[in-house]
Amino acid sequence: MNDAFLSFVSEYFSVEKKLINKKTRIEALERTAHDRIVFTFELEKHFGIEFGEEELLKLRNLGDYQALLEKKLQKKESSLKKAA
């Protein structure tokens, strides 16, 4: 898994990195019903990206989050290169 993403998840949910992987389901980490919403918002803010509502409905585990995050970051980087 991407180390920056793994570190973010570990710190956000107060879980040791060695205890989570791409198959870890997000609901296994949630403490309250609102954790997923706040986690997603904080992830967007931390990495400077935005997820679409339809994209979020498909996310089930950390691997799904990481794959979408990487896709968004690549798109962001590509846009910045074109603007330069």
Order of alpha helices (4+ residues) and beta strands (2+ residues): alpha-alpha-alpha-alpha-alpha
